[in-house]
Amino acid sequence: MKKYPLGIQTFSEIIERGMFYIDKTQEIYQLLSGKYYFYARPRRFGKSLMLSTIKAIYEGRKDLFKGLWIEDKWDWAKKQPVIHIGFSRVNYQNHTLEEAIRQELSLIALQNHIHLTTKFAKDKFRELITKLAENKSQVVLLIDEYDKPIIDYLGKNFEQAEANRIILKTFYSVIKDCDPYIEFMMITGVSKFSKVSIFSELNNLTDITFHRRYLKLTGITQKELEGNFKENIAELAEENNMTEEALKVEIKRWYDGYSWNGKTFLYNPYSLLCYFDYGEFRNYWFETGTPTFLLEIMKEQTMIKVNQLETDSSIFSTYDIKELEAIPILFQTGYLTAKKRTDNTTYILDYPNLEVRDSMMRSLIGNLRHNQKAFSRPMVKKIQAALENKQLEHLIRLIKSIFKNIPNQLFRAKKEFYYHSLVYLVFFYLGDFMDSEMNTVDGRLDAVAKTPNYIYILEFKLDKNGQIALDQIKTKGYAEKYYGDDREKILIGINFNSELKTVDDWKYEILK
């Protein structure tokens, strides 16, 4: 089996080293008949590899495409100069963004035996384009992670993020005037935010983020999974004493589910390759760089419940660095995806898969509890064990422990938010391990958890008492829907004291 190109985003290196590559050249070929494109996808979703492949095509590297779809479809004799700028390698962290861009352009010019005489980044950019095109061969312009110099400072340093946005706007303003010298241009990023303000003069830039023809441009489809990983699936199925079909179901549950139209679903390529390399179901993508500012924004905007959200399509292009909104950021960065399209403008958003859902639950619980996220799963598993073994006293102690590490001043400032959010998150996360759900609609039970032998019906109150909570379960008839079930029904009313920041009273009753 070929080695997996983990961390390698250069097409030529992957091919020359005989590494694993899923042929995307047919989808890329469709692009090359156009001219100006913008494409947004989450990090580690194949954008950089796609641009590297386009670069190799325009450079006429036919030797790299042997056996690939495009091999006999392209005029390899026609070679064109390529300006490929990847902002992941532009060193703006140790220099100003303006200076870092100048250095990058000077390096590209040196590689092409060109001497640049102008001073400012935008002038160097124009000079580089025009000089590369002097032999009447138009230039191919590829810009990867255009938004990284902004995203890196969101939630940390707004002034720097805004300063970088202004520099990028000035830099990109050169492109429209250079139209006669450009054969093809593609810009990629994580988000669409600032697209209008940064590329305001590029009104001919085609956004293909949601275009039906390019939904499979990056990411891995079910067909590609089964066609390219057949041997790997067979090996891991045998290793784990599973059938191949059962293993495919589990792989799909963990890493599939990304969609931009609610119909075409894709696997995260990074997570999938990591899984086949390590052979373990783990959270690979989430752990490689989830920004803490996302969790802080969710907490500030009390956007803890973000599953099964019905939203208008306008949210996909909403992104203002001055007033960051949780849902657009979560969608555009890949933590939420379009699970269903109910009409032309309405979508249902949810976590893409178990990897993202599990990781987000652990991170949110840890962030709210002011505790390491590594402790979230063990705590939830202990609650599961207490429920399965009908250890009610132990269950209450565990619920008390959820709130232990929250600083008093923070809890008292937002007691309702902390109380409802943590209770909701814990029972929602518990649903990954057992049949459990948390409801938040008025008039419905707060939580239900089912084990092989018991059904728990829980009602939580704030600053009242356990009997009031228990009485509500009975008077509202929350247990009635389970009367036909032979399992023992346990009704639990729990009161939380906001001053003491703990459970101060609870009552229970057992129904046969």
N, C-alpha and C positions, 0 to 999 in steps of 0.2 A: 504494500500500500504506500501511496505517496505521502510525503510529509505535509503537515498543515502549515500554511503561511501565517502563523500567529504573529501579529505585530509587523508583518511585512506588507506594504501597500504599493510596492513598485511592481508593475506587470512584468517588466523584463527580468527582474530578479526571480520572480516566481517561476516563470517559464524556463529560464536558463538553469535553475537549480532543480528542475523537474518536480516542482511542488504542486499541490492540489489546486486546481482552478476550475471553476464552473463557467462554462462558455456563455458569456453575455454579449458576444459580438453581434449577434443578429439584432438585439435591442439597440445596441450602440449605433449600428449601421443606419437605423431609421432616423437617428438624430442628425446624422452628418449631411442630410439634404437641406437642413435649415441653417440658421446663422447665429442668432443670439438666444441663449437659454439661461434660465435660472432654475435651480433644482434644490429643494430642501429635504433632508432626511436626518434622523437622529445620528449621534456620534457612533462610530464603529459599525456603520451600516453599508459600507462598500463604496462610498462616494470617492474617496481618494484613489482606490484601485481603478474605478471607472475612468477617472481623468487620466491616470497613468496609461491605461489601455488606449485611450483616444490619442494621447501623445505619441505612443509607439506606432499607431496607424498612420498618423500624418508624417511621421519621420520615415515612413516607408520600410519599417522593420518586418518585412514579410517572413523572415526566418522564425520570428517569434509566434507566428499564427498558423503554423503547420498543423493541420487537422482540425482547426477551428472553423466555424461557420463562414467567417468573412474571408477565408484564405483565397478563394477564387472569385470574390465579388468586388474587390477593391483594385484600383489602378495604383499598384505599388511603385511604379516609375515616377509618379508625381509626389515629390517630397516637398514639404513646406516647413518653414521655421516655426518653432513653438516657444511661446513664453508661458512657462508653467510656474505660477506663484502659489505656494502653499503656506498659509499663515501659521500653520503649526510649527514651521521651521524658521519663521521670521522672528528675530530676537528682539521683540519690542519690550520684553520684561526688563532687560538690562540697558535699554536705550529708549529714547523717545520713539514713537511709532514712525514719525517722519524719517528719522535717521535710520531706523531698522529697514524701512522700505527702500531707502536710497542704497543701503548696503546690498540688499537682495537684488536690486536692479543692476547694480554695478557688477555683481557676481555673474548674473545671466549674460550681461554684455561681454564680460571677459571670456566666458565659455563660448561665445559666438564670435570672438575676435573683433569686437566693436569697442571703440573708445567713446565714452559719453563725456560731453563737455559742460552740460547744464548742471545747475546746482540743486534745485528743489525736486522732490519726488515726482510731482505731476509732470514737470518738464522732462525729467529723465525718462519717465514712462513714455511720453510722446516721442522723444528722441529715439528710444530703443525700438519702438514699433516702426517708425518711419525708416530707420536705418536698416532694420532687418528686411524691410520690404523693398529696398532700393533695387534689387535685381528683378523686380516685377513679380515676385512670388509673395502673395499675401500671407499675413501672419495668422497663426492659430493662437488664441489667447485662452488659457485655462487658469481659473482662479479658484483655489480650494479653501474652504473654511473662511469665507470672506468676513464672517461675523465674529470670529474668535477674539480679535482684539477688543471687542465690546463685551461679549459674554463673559470673558475672564474677569471682568471688573464689576459685573452686576452683583448687587447685594453687598459689595465690599467698598467700592469707590465710584460713586455715581459721576463725580466730576471727571475722573479719568475715562470712564466709559463714554461720556458725552464728548470729551476732547478727541478721543479716538474716532468716534463717529464722524465728527467734522473733518478730521484729516482724511478719512476714507472717502467721504463725499467729494472732497477736492480731488483726490487721487483718481477716482473713477470717472470724474467729469471729462477726462481726456478722451475716453473711449468713443463717444459719439462723433467727435471731430475727426477721429482716425478711421472712420468707417471704410473709406476707400482702400485702406491698407489691411483690413481684417477679413480673413476667409471664414473663420468660425470662432465663436466665443461661448464658453460655458462657465458659469459661476455657481458654486455650491456652498451650502452652509447648513447649519442646524435649524435655523429659524427663518421666518419671513420678516421678522421684526426689522424695522428701519429700512426695509427694501425700498419703500417709496421715497423716504427722505435721503437715503444714500444714493440710489440710482434714479433720482428724479428726472434727470435729463435723458435717461435711456428708456424712452417710451416704447421702443421696439423690442424690449427684452421680454421674451416669452416665458412665462412661469409654467413649468411642466410638473410641478409638485403633485398635482391631482389629475394630470392628464391621463386618460384611459390607455393611451398607447405606451406610456412609460411607467406604469405602476410596477412592473417587474424588472425595471432597469437595475435596481440594487435589491438586496434581500434574496432569499431562497424560497422558491415555491415548493409545494408538496411534490409536484412532478419532478423537480430538480433534486429534491431530497431522495426520493425513491430511485431515481436513475443514476445518481452519482455516489450514493453512500450505501449501495446494496451490500457490498462485502463487509463494510463497517457495522451495519445493523446486524447482519448475521453473526459476526464475531461477538458483539456485545450482548446479543440475545442469548447466545450459548454461555457466555461468561456469567451472566446474571440469572441463568436458568429460567429464561422467559421465552415465549414465542416471539417471533419477529413482529407479528401484528400487535401484540401487547406492548412491546418496546416502542413501536412507532406511535402508539397512542400516548405513551408517557412522554416521549420526545416532543410531540405536538403540544401536550399540556404545558410543558415547561418553556418552550422556546418559540412556538408559532404564535400567530395572532395579530401581527402588525398589519394595519390596513389604512388606506387613504380614501376608500370609497365604500367600505362596509361590505364588500363582496370578495375582493381579491385579498387573500391573507398570505403573509410572508413570515418566514423564520428569520430571526436575528442571526446573520452570518457569523458574527464573532462568537456568540454563545454556542451556536451549533458546532463550529469547528473546535471550540474548547471542550465541549462535551465529548466529541469523538476522539479527541486527543487524550483527555484525562480519564474518560470512561466513567465519570461521576456526574450525577445531577446536582449542580451547584449554581449559585448566582454569579455568573461570570461578568455579564455586561454591566449590571448595576454597580458592581464593586469597583469598576475601573474609572470612576470619576463623577459620581453623582454630586452636584454642587450643594453645599449645605444651605445656600440662600433659598433653594427651592422649598426646603422644609420650613425655613423661617417664614417665607411668604405664605405658605399654606397655614401655618400657625397664626400669623397675624390676621389673615383674612378669614379665619375659622373655616377653611375649606378642607376639612378632614375627610368627610364622606365624598369621595370623587368617583365611585363606581356607578355604573348605569345612569350616567348623566345625559339628559336630553338637552341638546343645544342647537342653536342656529349656526349655519355654516359661516356666518360672519366672524365667529370666534377664531377661525383658522388663520385669519390675517390680522388679528388684533395683537399688537405687541408694541407698547410704548415704554421705552426705558425710563421715562419719568414716573409713570404710574404702572408698575408691573402688576399683572393680574395672574392669579395662580393657574386657572384652567388653560388659557392659551399657551402659557409656558410649558405646562405639563404635556399638552398635546404635541407641541412643536418639538419638544426635546425627547419624545418617545415614551414618556411615562404613562400617557393615556393614548388610546388609538380609537379609530372609528369602527365600532363593532357592528353597527347596523345603520342603514340609511332608510328612514321612514318615508320621506318624500324628497322633493328636489332641494330643500333647504334645511331639513332637520336630520340630525345624526344622534345616535346613542354612543357615548364615549365610555370606555372602561379600561381597566388595566389590560395590556396585551396578553399576558400569560402569567403562569404561576411564578416564574422568576421575578418579574417586576412586582407583582402583587405581594409576594412573600417579603421581598427586600424592602418595599415601601412600608409595609406594616411594621417590620422590625425597626426601621429607621424612624418612623413617626412616633412609635411608642417610646423608643429610647430618647428621642429629642424632647418629647413632652415630659417624660419622667426625669429628665436630666441624668440619664444613665446611659451606659454603653449599649448600643443596639444589640450586641452579642448576648445580652441578658434577656432580651425580649422573648425569643423562642423558648428557652428553658422555663421561663415563668408561665407562658401559655401552656406548655406541655404539662406542667405541674397542675394547672387548673383542670386540664383534661383528665389527668389521673385521679384528681379529687372527685370529679364528677362521675367517672367510671366506677369508682369504689365507694360512692355515697358517703364521702368524708366531708360532712357539711361544715363542721367547725374549722377544719383545715381549709376548705374553700373560702370561708369568710376571712381567715387570716391572709390568704393569698390575695384576695381582693383589697384588703387593707394595705398590703405591701406595694400595690401598684402606685399608690400616691406618696410613698415614703420619702422619695428623694426630691420632690418638688419644693423649691424655696418658698417659704411662707408668703413673702411679699408678692411673688408672682402668682401664687394660687389665689390669694385673697383679691388680687386685682382682676382676675378672670376666672372666678370660681365656677361659674356655670359652664364656661367653655372647657376648662380642664376636667370637670366632673363628667360631663356628657361625652366629651371626645375620647377620654381614656376608656370609659366603659364600652363605648361603641367599638373602638379599635380592637380592644382585647377580644370581644366576642366575635367580631368580624374575622379577626386573625384565627381565632379558635376554629372557625369553619374550614380551615385548611386541613384540620386533623380529625374533625368529627362533624356530625350534622348539627351545625350551630348557626344562629343568625341573630342579628341585632336590628330591631325595628325602631324607627324614630318618628313615625307618623302618629299624631295624636289619636288616642282611642284604641291603639293596638298594643299588644304586649311588648315590653321592652326587649326581652331576650328569651330565646328557647334553645336548649341544648339537649341533644338526644344521644344516649349511649345504648349499647345492646340491651341493657336491663331497665333503664330509667329514662323518663322524659322530665326535664327540669323547665319550669316556667318561672321566670324571674321578673320582678318589677323593682325598679330603683327609684327612690325618692331623695330629695335634697332638703335637709333641714325640716323634716317632719318626723315620722317614726315608722318602724317596720310593720306595725299592724295596719296602718293606713295603706301601705304598699300591698300587703297580703290581701286586705279587703278588696282592693281594686281588682286584683286577679280574679277573685270569686264573683264580685258583683258584675264585672264586665264579661264574665263567662269565657275568659281566655283559654281555659282548659277544655272547653266543650268539644272542640274539633279533634281532641285526642282520646275521647272516651272509648272509641272503638278499638284503640290500641291496647294490647294486653300488658304493656310495660307499666311499671309503677310510676305514677305521676307525682312529682314533688314540687309544690308551690312554695316559692321563697320571696318574701318581701324584705328589701334591704334599704335602710336609710343611711344617708351619708351626711355627716355633720361638717359644714363648711368651715366652722371656726376651729374645730379640732383636726380637720383634714383627715378624717377617717370614718369608717363605719362605726356608728355608735349604737345601732339597734337593728335587729333582724328577727323575723319570725318565719316559721315554715309550717306546712301542713302536708300530709301525705294522703293521696287519693289512690285507692285500689282500682 
